Amino acid sequence: ITGLQGLEELVRVSPSRHWNFVEVNVTLEELREMRAHHVSHLLYPLQTVLDDSIGCAIWFAARGRGRVSNHPEENQPGNSYSTPAKVLLVGMGADEQLAGYSRHRGKFNTGGWKGLLEEVEMEVARISSRNLGRDDRIISDHGRESRFPFLDEDVVSYLSSLPIQYKANLTLPRGVGEKLLLRVAARELGLSTAAVLPKRAIQFGSRIAKMENTTEKASDRCSRLLTH
């Protein structure tokens, strides 16, 4: 639903552009098959439930195979579509730099601005080893290249120069205070609906986290990865 709302807003802001919204639906059987043959070794040495959920969601999204819902004429026989795109824009880095995760709010509540700043600095410092290698390997498996606009050197340098209070204000409600600077920029660009949407993690937004064991914690070692 959030994706379709985003599509409506993009069409409104840029009506002359041709937008394809590719719906990707995956069965449990296909999820398990592709994890065993592709995702598990691409994730290694990462082995947590969180890495499994995010890795699988990105792998299927990067494959770009599904159904174009807003332009049915784009679909091939069998009502299917495969994107010809060779480059993918990935939003990695926005949450880390602009305090977008729920744990940032928890750190702010216990440690104030100083605690929040320390958490953000720690996450930015480890993002290359914690996230980027994983996501690049996953996307490259489809012969596509990833681009990370929020991790452009100039963007990172600029955001690092700003006081943390300019980037987020966690005294404000969820959906407003986190990534505040980005939300203001989105509103200025005409994306007024997206500017006030609460963050929804990819593993929950894609519902991939609910397809198997729903009692696991994100930090648990994922038994489904360890068996391959």
N, C-alpha and C positions, 0 to 999 in steps of 0.2 A: 504494500500500500504506500509506504514512504517513497519507494522508487517511482511509482506512478505519479505521486504528487510532485516529485522532483521533475519528472518529464513534463508535466503540465506547465510548471513554472519556466522551464527552459524554453518551451515552445512559445510561451507568452513573451519572454524577454527577447528571444531571437527567432521570430516566426519564419524568416526566410531560409533558415538552415534546415537541412533534412536530418531529423533525429530518428534513429532506430532504437527502440527499447526491446532488447533481447531477453525474453523470459527463459530462464534455465531451470528446468525441473529434472531432478535426479531421483531415481529409485534407490531404496536401501541396498538392493543387490548390486547396482552399478557403483554406488559409493564404496562398498566393500571391495569390489573387484579393482577399481582404480586405485584405491588406497594400497592394496597389496602389490600391484604391478607398477605403480608410479610414485604415489605421494610419500609412502613410508621411507623410501631410500632418499628422496629429495629433502625430507625434513631432518634426517640424521645429521648431527647427533642430538637434535632436540627431540624430546620424547614425552612432553606433557600433554594432557588432555586439551589444553588451550592451543598448543601448536598443531595438534591433530585437527581440531575444529577449524582453525583459521587456515591452515594449509589446504585442507580439502575444499573449503569454500572458495579460496582464491584459485585453486587448480581448475575447478569447474567453471568459474567465471572467466578465467583467462582462456580457457578452451574456446569460449565464444560460440557454443553450439546450443541452439534452443529454438525459440519461436518469436518472430517479430510481431508483437501484439498490436502495435499502432499502425503498422503498414503491412497487412497480410499479404499484399501482392509481392513483397520481398521474399516470402517463404518459398522454398523449393518444394518439389513433389513430396508428399507425406507431411506437409505443413511444418517443415524444418528449415533452419537457417544456420549458416556458419559464417562468422565474420571474416572478412579478408584483412582486417587490421593487423599490422605488424608491430605497432607500438601501443602500449597501454599506459594511461596516466593513473598513477596510484597515489592515494591520499596520505600515505604514511608520513608521519612527522608532525602533523597538525596537532594531534592530541598530546604528544610528548612535549612539544614546545609551548603549547597554549593551555595546559592544564585541563585536558578534556576528559580524563578518566575519572571514574567515581573514587578511586583511591586518592586522587589529588584533593578531592573535597574532604575526605577523611583526614588526610595529612594536614590540611589547612585548619580543620576543626581542633586538632590536637597540638599543632605546632605553629599556628599562625602563618604570617607571610614568610617568615624565615624558614619554617619547615616546608612550606610549599615550594619556595625557591630552591631549596636543597634537593627536593624530590624531582623537580623539573630538570635541574642540572644533571642529576644522576641519570635520568632516563635518556636525555639527549646524548650523554657521553657513551652510553652502552647500546644505542640504537643500531649501530652498524653490525655488532656481533649478535644482538638479540633478535633483530627483525629483518634487516635488509638482506642478509645472505639467504635466509629462508624464503622470502618472497621472490627474490631474483631467481633462485633455482626453480621454484614452482612455476613462475611465469615463463621462463626460458624453455621449460619442457615442451612447450607448444610452438617453439620457434618464434616467439615474440619477444620484444624488448620492453623493459619497464622504464618509466620516467617518473621521478619523484619531485614534483614542483615545489612542495613545501620544504624539501631538503636541498634546494638550489643554494649554492654558497652565499649568494647575496641575500637571499631570504633568511637563511640561518644567521648570518652576520647581523642583519638588521634586527631580527627578533631578539637576539642575544644582547643587543645594546639597550633594549627597552627595560624599564622597571617592570617587575612581575605584575604590579597593579594595573599596568596598561594592557596586559595580555589576557588577564582573567580577573574576575571579581567574584569570588566564591561566597561572598555575603549575599549575592543575588540568587534567585531560585535556579534549579536545574533547567537547562534549556535556554538560559540567559547568561549566567555568570561564567560558565566554562567556555573557553575559546572566544571570549568576548570580542577581542579585536577582529577575529575572522567573521564573527556574526555581524559586526558593524560594517565590515567591508562587503559582505554578502548583501546586506540591506541597501547599501549605496549602489550596488550593481543591479538592484531590482529584484533580488531573490528574497523577498520579504517573508515568505512561508518557510523556506529552508533556514532562514536566519534565526528562527525560534524553535526549531525542532530539537528535542533532547537527543543526545548521542544514543545510537543503538548499535552495539558491537556486531561485526559481520557474522559471527557465528550464531547470533540470536536473530538478527535481521534475516539471514538466509534460512533460519530454522534448522540448520545442519546439526546444531548442538542437541536438538531434541529427537533426532532420528534413532539414537541408540541408548546408551546408559545415561539417564537424566539425573542420577544420584551422585555422579562424579564431581569432584572439585577441579577447577581449572588448573591448579598446580599439581594435581595427581599425575603420576606416571601412567601413560596410556597403554593399557594392556594390548590394545588392538595394533599398536605400533611395535610392541615388543615381540609379537608372535611372528613377524615377517622377517 
